[in-house]
Amino acid sequence: MLVMKPRGINLIDMNELFYPNNVAIIGVSNQPIKGGGFVTALDNSKFPKTIYYINPNRSEIYGRKVIPTILDVPELIDLAIIAVPARKCPEILKQCSGKVKYAVIFSSGFSEVGNKKLEDEIVEIAKKGKIRLIGPNCLGIHCNKSRLAFMPGQEVGDIGNVGFISQSGGHAGTFTLLANGKGIKFNKTVSIGNQCDLTIQDFIEYFGNDNEIRAVGVYIEDVKRNNFYEKIKKVTIKKPVVVWKGGVTEDGKRAAFSHTGALAMDNNLWRSIMKQTGIILTESIDELGDVLHSCLLLGNKLPKGKNIGIIVGGGGSSVEMTDACAKEGLYLPQLSEETKNKISKILPDVNTSVKNPVDMGGMGFFPDIFRRIIKYVSNDSKIDALITYQMPERFYWFNERIRASGLSRFDYGTEIVKAYKKIKRFITKPLICIIPRIIETNLEIEDTRIHLIKNLNDLKIPTFSSITRGAKVYYRLNQYYNYLQRQN
């Protein structure tokens, strides 16, 4: 989607970056780890616009004509991808001046190795030539709709609803795989590297005004320039911005400097400032995926408080889940007497508990009982959000018991999904499900687990492999809800 400039906002127009009419690959090669990787990526994505292949030392590559320099291109270029040694970048950018609007500098060897002088030089050349830079030391731009891609395997042609910005090219690729596995569809992806010109906040601002993007994910190692706070606050009030910061330990800071030239920042100071912007902070790539996916599935149904209702079958699991929630700053209030009385009428007195957490015992394997208890707990005014628990490893065992009683076609996996469908018709509070991976080597169980996860996600119910991961998401989404309330 082309982004229109809102009135009164000095928004950088990046439409020609994400939807270029042409692309030039400067330093094109048949080496996958050099300029050849971009050729393969754009081939696989079926990029429909003109591509110019540039290298003074080649006449063809993969059967395509190669021209000597950017000066030999007969038209203005929207996007150039520069894949030459760092020392050659100043001369290449001089050739691009007045000819190229945006340039991705794939090359490394700048501030991340202490060569700040060279990085400053290319910034000055680009500024004089009216070229906006992405990088250096990055992979560049992916746009699903325009079929622009920087690595093979990126989804294209579909619209997607997530914008992702990564200071690490490796994390851009890894998170793409993780997100695809969760069903997250990217709209646009940016591998930004050292941020010598365009910054992370510039792209967040652009994504904030893109109506096709519902949530923004970020991997960041450092902040460049002093307009980060101002730009981010204008976006978080409209859509969630989920951030994972690298380099939070002393060793991590040193690694971040050698990776992208990131300057050290006190982690406590960083967290304090970011909380004031409305950013949702996470601590790992898994948590980044968990929170982003939950934002998409839950939408505006954020937890309004930290009071959690847990419904589980098993005393040990109820203790485990209670401890995990408490460690993450959540609370389990006692249910009202009315709620407990309703639950007690459908559960036996032995091996169950009508308190919070509700331990259904063996009765939890009866989908109708499970559905009714969810309804009672969700209607309790003391409860802000609910957590349920399903263990696919036990589905086979329970199916055998039920089928032996005469219901030969009974399938617990199918029936529990039907119960969740009915639950979604009446529940008005956030609901998630914990689906642990107890047995990792049984393909039949894994298939059952995958089907359950997909079915619940289709119902807009987030799923997690551990209670700790689910509890972390609830806590962070409640923080975001509180932030939005303060802004209103």
C-alpha positions as CSV (number, residue, x, y, z in Angstrom):
1,M,0.0,0.0,0.0
2,L,1.3,3.4,-0.9
3,V,1.5,5.5,2.2
4,M,0.0,9.0,2.0
5,K,1.7,11.8,4.0
6,P,-0.6,12.9,6.9
7,R,-1.1,16.7,7.2
8,G,1.3,18.4,9.5
9,I,3.7,15.4,9.7
10,N,7.1,15.6,8.0
11,L,7.0,11.9,6.9
12,I,9.8,10.5,4.8
13,D,8.2,9.3,1.5
14,M,9.5,5.7,1.2
15,N,7.0,4.6,-1.4
16,E,9.6,4.4,-4.2
17,L,11.8,2.4,-1.8
18,F,9.1,-0.3,-1.1
19,Y,7.4,-0.1,-4.5
20,P,10.3,0.6,-6.9
21,N,9.8,0.8,-10.7
22,N,13.3,-0.5,-11.2
23,V,16.2,-2.0,-9.2
24,A,20.0,-1.9,-9.9
25,I,22.3,-4.5,-8.4
26,I,25.8,-3.0,-8.4
27,G,28.5,-5.5,-7.9
28,V,26.4,-8.4,-9.1
29,S,28.0,-11.7,-8.9
30,N,27.3,-15.4,-9.1
31,Q,28.5,-15.8,-5.5
32,P,25.5,-16.3,-3.2
33,I,27.1,-14.5,-0.3
34,K,27.8,-11.5,-2.5
35,G,25.6,-9.8,-5.0
36,G,24.4,-13.1,-6.4
37,G,22.1,-13.7,-3.5
38,F,19.9,-10.7,-4.5
39,V,19.6,-12.1,-8.1
40,T,18.3,-15.3,-6.7
41,A,15.9,-13.6,-4.2
42,L,14.4,-11.4,-6.9
43,D,14.2,-14.3,-9.3
44,N,12.3,-16.5,-6.8
45,S,10.0,-13.6,-5.8
46,K,9.2,-13.0,-9.5
47,F,9.9,-9.3,-9.1
48,P,8.0,-7.8,-12.1
49,K,9.8,-4.6,-12.7
50,T,13.1,-3.8,-14.5
51,I,16.4,-5.1,-13.0
52,Y,19.8,-3.8,-14.0
53,Y,22.8,-6.0,-13.4
54,I,26.0,-4.0,-13.0
55,N,29.6,-5.1,-12.8
56,P,32.5,-3.7,-14.9
57,N,34.2,-7.1,-14.9
58,R,31.4,-9.2,-16.3
59,S,29.3,-9.2,-19.5
60,E,26.6,-11.6,-18.3
61,I,25.3,-13.5,-15.2
62,Y,22.9,-16.4,-15.2
63,G,22.2,-15.6,-18.9
64,R,21.4,-11.9,-18.2
65,K,23.2,-8.9,-19.7
66,V,25.5,-7.1,-17.3
67,I,26.4,-3.5,-17.9
68,P,29.6,-1.8,-16.6
69,T,28.4,1.1,-14.4
70,I,25.3,2.8,-13.1
71,L,26.1,5.6,-15.5
72,D,25.2,3.3,-18.4
73,V,21.7,2.8,-17.1
74,P,19.3,4.8,-19.4
75,E,16.9,6.0,-16.7
76,L,16.7,7.1,-13.1
77,I,16.9,4.3,-10.5
78,D,14.5,4.0,-7.6
79,L,16.5,1.5,-5.7
80,A,20.2,0.5,-6.0
81,I,21.7,-2.5,-4.1
82,I,25.4,-1.9,-3.6
83,A,27.4,-5.1,-3.1
84,V,31.0,-4.0,-3.5
85,P,33.9,-3.9,-1.0
86,A,33.5,-1.1,1.5
87,R,36.5,0.9,0.1
88,K,34.8,1.2,-3.3
89,C,31.5,2.5,-1.9
90,P,32.4,6.2,-2.0
91,E,33.2,6.1,-5.7
92,I,30.0,4.0,-6.5
93,L,27.9,6.5,-4.6
94,K,29.4,9.4,-6.5
95,Q,28.3,7.7,-9.7
96,C,24.8,7.2,-8.2
97,S,24.5,10.9,-7.4
98,G,21.5,12.4,-9.2
99,K,20.8,9.0,-10.7
100,V,19.6,6.9,-7.7
101,K,16.9,7.7,-5.1
102,Y,17.5,5.0,-2.5
103,A,20.6,2.8,-2.0
104,V,20.9,-0.3,0.1
105,I,24.6,-0.8,1.1
106,F,25.1,-4.6,1.6
107,S,28.8,-4.1,2.1
108,S,30.3,-4.3,5.6
109,G,33.5,-2.9,6.9
110,F,32.3,0.5,8.3
111,S,31.7,1.6,11.9
112,E,31.1,-2.0,13.0
113,V,34.8,-2.6,12.6
114,G,35.8,0.9,13.8
115,N,35.9,2.5,10.4
116,K,33.6,5.4,11.3
117,K,35.5,7.8,9.0
118,L,34.5,5.8,5.9
119,E,30.9,5.6,7.1
120,D,30.8,9.4,7.5
121,E,32.2,9.8,4.1
122,I,29.5,7.8,2.3
123,V,26.8,9.7,4.3
124,E,28.2,13.0,3.1
125,I,28.4,11.8,-0.5
126,A,24.9,10.5,-0.4
127,K,23.6,13.7,1.2
128,K,25.1,15.8,-1.6
129,G,23.7,13.4,-4.2
130,K,20.2,13.4,-2.7
131,I,20.4,9.6,-2.1
132,R,18.8,8.0,1.0
133,L,20.8,5.2,2.4
134,I,19.8,1.9,4.1
135,G,22.7,0.3,5.9
136,P,25.6,-0.2,5.5
137,N,26.1,-3.8,6.6
138,C,22.6,-4.9,5.9
139,L,20.4,-7.0,3.5
140,G,17.9,-4.3,2.7
141,I,14.2,-4.3,1.8
142,H,11.4,-6.8,1.4
143,C,7.8,-5.8,0.4
144,N,5.3,-8.6,0.0
145,K,3.0,-6.7,-2.3
146,S,5.6,-5.4,-4.7
147,R,7.5,-8.7,-4.7
148,L,10.7,-7.0,-3.6
149,A,12.9,-9.5,-1.7
150,F,16.4,-9.7,-0.3
151,M,16.6,-13.5,0.4
152,P,15.1,-16.6,-1.1
153,G,12.1,-18.0,0.7
154,Q,10.5,-14.6,1.6
155,E,6.8,-14.7,1.1
156,V,5.6,-12.4,-1.7
157,G,2.3,-11.7,-3.5
158,D,0.2,-11.8,-0.3
159,I,-0.4,-8.6,1.6
160,G,0.4,-9.5,5.2
161,N,-0.2,-7.3,8.2
162,V,3.2,-7.0,10.1
163,G,6.1,-4.7,9.5
164,F,9.4,-5.9,10.8
165,I,12.7,-4.0,11.2
166,S,15.9,-5.7,12.2
167,Q,19.4,-4.3,12.8
168,S,20.7,-7.8,12.2
169,G,20.4,-9.5,8.8
170,G,20.7,-12.9,10.4
171,H,17.8,-12.2,12.8
172,A,15.8,-10.8,9.9
173,G,16.1,-14.2,8.2
174,T,15.6,-16.3,11.4
175,F,12.6,-14.3,12.5
176,T,11.0,-14.7,9.1
177,L,11.2,-18.4,9.5
178,L,9.9,-18.3,13.1
179,A,7.0,-16.0,12.1
180,N,6.0,-18.0,9.1
181,G,5.8,-21.1,11.3
182,K,3.3,-19.2,13.6
183,G,1.3,-18.0,10.6
184,I,2.5,-14.4,10.9
185,K,2.4,-12.7,7.5
186,F,4.8,-9.9,6.8
187,N,3.8,-6.9,4.8
188,K,7.3,-5.3,4.8
189,T,10.7,-6.2,6.2
190,V,13.7,-4.0,6.6
191,S,17.3,-5.2,7.4
192,I,18.8,-1.9,8.4
193,G,22.3,-2.6,9.7
194,N,24.3,0.4,10.9
195,Q,21.6,3.0,10.4
196,C,24.0,5.6,8.9
197,D,21.2,7.6,7.3
198,L,17.6,6.2,7.6
199,T,17.0,4.9,11.1
200,I,14.8,2.4,12.8
201,Q,12.4,5.1,13.9
202,D,12.1,6.4,10.3
203,F,10.7,3.0,9.3
204,I,8.5,2.7,12.4
205,E,7.0,6.0,11.6
206,Y,6.4,5.0,8.0
207,F,4.8,1.7,9.1
208,G,2.7,3.6,11.6
209,N,1.0,5.4,8.7
210,D,0.6,2.2,6.6
211,N,-3.0,1.0,7.0
212,E,-2.1,-2.5,5.9
213,I,0.3,-2.9,8.8
214,R,-1.5,-3.8,12.1
215,A,1.6,-4.4,14.3
216,V,5.4,-3.6,14.1
217,G,8.2,-5.8,15.3
218,V,11.8,-4.6,15.9
219,Y,15.2,-6.1,16.7
220,I,17.4,-3.3,17.8
221,E,21.0,-2.9,19.1
222,D,21.2,0.9,19.5
223,V,19.3,4.1,18.8
224,K,20.6,6.6,16.4
225,R,19.7,10.3,16.7
226,N,17.5,12.0,19.2
227,N,14.1,11.8,17.5
228,F,13.5,8.2,18.5
229,Y,11.2,9.0,21.5
230,E,9.2,11.5,19.6
231,K,8.5,9.4,16.5
232,I,7.8,6.1,18.4
233,K,5.1,7.7,20.7
234,K,3.1,8.8,17.6
235,V,2.9,5.2,16.4
236,T,2.3,3.2,19.7
237,I,-0.9,5.0,20.3
238,K,-2.2,3.6,17.0
239,K,-0.7,0.1,16.8
240,P,1.6,-2.1,18.9
241,V,5.3,-1.8,18.5
242,V,7.1,-4.9,19.9
243,V,10.8,-4.6,20.4
244,W,13.6,-7.0,21.3
245,K,16.9,-5.3,22.2
246,G,20.2,-7.0,21.8
247,G,23.3,-6.0,23.7
248,V,21.8,-5.7,27.2
249,T,24.7,-7.3,29.1
250,E,28.3,-6.1,29.1
251,D,29.5,-8.9,26.9
252,G,26.4,-8.4,24.7
253,K,27.3,-4.7,24.3
254,R,30.7,-5.6,23.0
255,A,29.2,-8.1,20.6
256,A,26.7,-5.5,19.4
257,F,29.5,-3.0,18.7
258,S,31.4,-5.4,16.6
259,H,28.2,-6.4,14.8
260,T,26.6,-3.1,13.9
261,G,28.8,-0.5,15.5
262,A,26.2,-0.1,18.2
263,L,27.1,2.3,21.0
264,A,26.7,1.0,24.6
265,M,23.6,2.2,26.5
266,D,22.7,1.4,30.1
267,N,19.9,-1.3,30.0
268,N,18.0,0.1,32.9
269,L,18.0,3.6,31.4
270,W,16.9,2.1,28.0
271,R,14.0,0.2,29.6
272,S,12.8,3.2,31.6
273,I,12.8,5.4,28.5
274,M,11.1,2.9,26.3
275,K,8.3,2.2,28.7
276,Q,7.4,5.9,28.4
277,T,7.0,5.5,24.6
278,G,4.5,2.6,24.8
279,I,6.8,0.1,23.2
280,I,6.2,-3.5,24.3
281,L,9.7,-4.8,25.4
282,T,10.6,-8.4,25.0
283,E,13.8,-10.4,25.9
284,S,14.2,-13.0,23.2
285,I,13.3,-13.9,19.6
286,D,10.7,-16.4,20.9
287,E,9.0,-13.7,23.0
288,L,9.1,-11.3,20.2
289,G,7.1,-13.8,18.1
290,D,4.8,-14.7,20.9
291,V,3.8,-11.1,21.6
292,L,3.4,-10.1,18.0
293,H,1.3,-13.1,17.2
294,S,-0.9,-12.5,20.3
295,C,-1.4,-8.9,19.3
296,L,-2.7,-10.0,15.9
297,L,-5.0,-12.7,17.3
298,L,-6.4,-10.8,20.3
299,G,-6.7,-7.5,18.5
300,N,-8.3,-4.9,20.8
301,K,-9.2,-7.7,23.4
302,L,-6.2,-6.9,25.6
303,P,-6.1,-7.9,29.3
304,K,-7.5,-5.0,31.3
305,G,-5.8,-6.2,34.5
306,K,-3.4,-8.8,35.9
307,N,-6.1,-11.1,37.5
308,I,-6.0,-14.5,35.8
309,G,-8.4,-17.4,35.8
310,I,-6.7,-20.8,35.2
311,I,-8.7,-23.9,34.1
312,V,-6.7,-27.1,34.0
313,G,-7.0,-30.8,34.6
314,G,-4.5,-31.9,37.2
315,G,-3.3,-30.7,40.6
316,G,0.4,-30.6,39.7
317,S,-0.2,-28.6,36.6
318,S,-2.3,-26.1,38.5
319,V,0.5,-25.5,41.0
320,E,3.0,-25.1,38.2
321,M,0.9,-22.6,36.3
322,T,0.1,-20.6,39.5
323,D,3.9,-20.3,40.3
324,A,4.7,-19.3,36.7
325,C,2.0,-16.6,36.7
326,A,3.1,-15.2,40.0
327,K,6.7,-15.0,38.9
328,E,5.7,-12.9,35.9
329,G,3.7,-10.4,38.0
330,L,0.2,-11.9,37.5
331,Y,-2.4,-12.7,40.2
332,L,-4.9,-15.5,40.7
333,P,-7.7,-14.1,42.8
334,Q,-10.2,-16.3,44.5
335,L,-13.4,-16.8,42.5
336,S,-16.7,-15.5,43.8
337,E,-18.9,-17.8,45.8
338,E,-21.5,-17.7,43.0
339,T,-18.8,-18.9,40.5
340,K,-17.5,-21.7,42.8
341,N,-21.1,-22.9,43.5
342,K,-21.8,-23.2,39.8
343,I,-18.6,-25.2,39.2
344,S,-19.1,-27.5,42.2
345,K,-22.4,-28.6,40.8
346,I,-20.7,-30.2,37.7
347,L,-17.5,-31.5,39.3
348,P,-17.1,-34.4,41.7
349,D,-15.8,-33.6,45.2
350,V,-12.7,-35.8,44.9
351,N,-9.5,-34.9,43.1
352,T,-10.9,-31.5,41.9
353,S,-10.8,-27.9,43.1
354,V,-13.4,-25.2,42.4
355,K,-10.9,-22.5,43.6
356,N,-8.6,-20.6,41.2
357,P,-6.9,-22.4,39.6
358,V,-9.8,-24.6,38.8
359,D,-8.7,-28.2,38.8
360,M,-11.2,-30.2,36.8
361,G,-9.4,-33.5,37.3
362,G,-10.5,-36.2,34.9
363,M,-13.7,-34.3,34.1
364,G,-11.6,-31.9,32.2
365,F,-11.6,-34.4,29.3
366,F,-15.3,-34.0,28.8
367,P,-15.6,-31.0,26.4
368,D,-19.0,-29.9,27.5
369,I,-17.9,-29.8,31.2
370,F,-14.8,-27.8,30.1
371,R,-16.9,-25.4,28.1
372,R,-19.3,-24.7,31.0
373,I,-16.5,-24.1,33.5
374,I,-14.8,-21.6,31.1
375,K,-18.1,-19.8,30.9
376,Y,-18.5,-19.6,34.6
377,V,-15.0,-18.3,35.2
378,S,-15.1,-15.8,32.4
379,N,-18.2,-14.3,33.8
380,D,-16.6,-13.7,37.2
381,S,-16.0,-10.0,37.7
382,K,-12.7,-10.7,39.5
383,I,-11.1,-12.2,36.4
384,D,-9.4,-10.2,33.6
385,A,-8.1,-13.0,31.4
386,L,-8.1,-16.8,31.1
387,I,-5.6,-19.5,30.6
388,T,-6.5,-23.1,29.6
389,Y,-4.3,-26.1,29.2
390,Q,-4.3,-29.0,26.7
391,M,-1.9,-31.9,26.5
392,P,-2.1,-33.8,23.1
393,E,0.0,-36.6,24.6
394,R,-3.2,-37.6,26.6
395,F,-5.6,-37.4,23.7
396,Y,-4.9,-40.9,22.5
397,W,-5.3,-42.3,26.0
398,F,-8.6,-40.6,26.5
399,N,-9.9,-41.5,23.1
400,E,-9.3,-45.2,23.9
401,R,-11.3,-44.9,27.1
402,I,-14.3,-43.2,25.5
403,R,-14.4,-45.4,22.5
404,A,-14.3,-48.5,24.7
405,S,-17.5,-47.1,26.3
406,G,-19.4,-47.3,23.0
407,L,-18.6,-44.0,21.2
408,S,-16.4,-45.7,18.5
409,R,-15.9,-42.5,16.5
410,F,-15.1,-40.2,19.3
411,D,-12.0,-38.0,18.8
412,Y,-11.0,-35.7,21.6
413,G,-9.0,-33.3,19.4
414,T,-12.0,-32.7,17.2
415,E,-14.4,-32.3,20.1
416,I,-12.3,-30.0,22.2
417,V,-12.0,-27.6,19.2
418,K,-15.8,-27.6,18.9
419,A,-15.9,-26.7,22.6
420,Y,-13.5,-23.8,22.0
421,K,-15.6,-22.6,19.0
422,K,-18.7,-22.4,21.3
423,I,-16.6,-20.7,24.0
424,K,-15.5,-18.0,21.5
425,R,-19.2,-17.1,20.9
426,F,-19.7,-15.8,24.4
427,I,-16.4,-15.0,25.9
428,T,-15.5,-11.3,26.0
429,K,-12.1,-11.6,27.8
430,P,-8.7,-12.7,26.5
431,L,-8.2,-16.4,26.3
432,I,-5.0,-18.3,25.6
433,C,-4.1,-22.0,25.7
434,I,-0.9,-23.7,26.9
435,I,0.0,-26.7,24.7
436,P,3.2,-28.2,26.1
437,R,5.6,-30.4,24.1
438,I,6.0,-33.3,26.5
439,I,7.0,-36.0,24.0
440,E,9.2,-34.7,21.2
441,T,9.9,-37.9,19.2
442,N,6.4,-39.2,18.3
443,L,5.2,-38.0,14.9
444,E,1.6,-38.9,15.5
445,I,1.4,-36.8,18.7
446,E,3.3,-34.0,16.9
447,D,0.7,-34.0,14.1
448,T,-2.1,-33.9,16.7
449,R,-0.4,-30.9,18.4
450,I,0.1,-29.0,15.2
451,H,-3.5,-29.5,14.2
452,L,-4.7,-28.3,17.6
453,I,-2.5,-25.2,17.5
454,K,-3.7,-24.3,14.0
455,N,-7.3,-24.8,14.9
456,L,-7.1,-22.6,18.0
457,N,-5.1,-19.9,16.2
458,D,-7.8,-19.9,13.5
459,L,-10.2,-19.1,16.4
460,K,-8.0,-16.2,17.4
461,I,-6.8,-18.0,20.5
462,P,-3.0,-17.7,21.1
463,T,-1.2,-20.8,22.0
464,F,2.1,-21.3,23.9
465,S,4.4,-24.2,24.6
466,S,4.8,-23.2,28.2
467,I,2.9,-21.4,30.9
468,T,5.8,-19.0,31.4
469,R,5.7,-17.8,27.8
470,G,1.9,-17.3,28.0
471,A,2.2,-15.4,31.3
472,K,4.9,-13.1,29.9
473,V,2.6,-12.2,27.0
474,Y,-0.3,-11.4,29.3
475,Y,1.8,-9.2,31.5
476,R,3.3,-7.3,28.6
477,L,-0.1,-6.8,26.9
478,N,-1.6,-5.5,30.1
479,Q,1.2,-3.0,30.4
480,Y,0.4,-1.8,26.8
481,Y,-3.3,-1.6,27.7
482,N,-2.5,0.5,30.7
483,Y,-0.3,2.8,28.5
484,L,-3.1,3.3,26.0
485,Q,-5.5,4.1,28.9
486,R,-3.1,6.8,30.2
487,Q,-2.9,8.4,26.7
488,N,-6.7,8.6,26.5
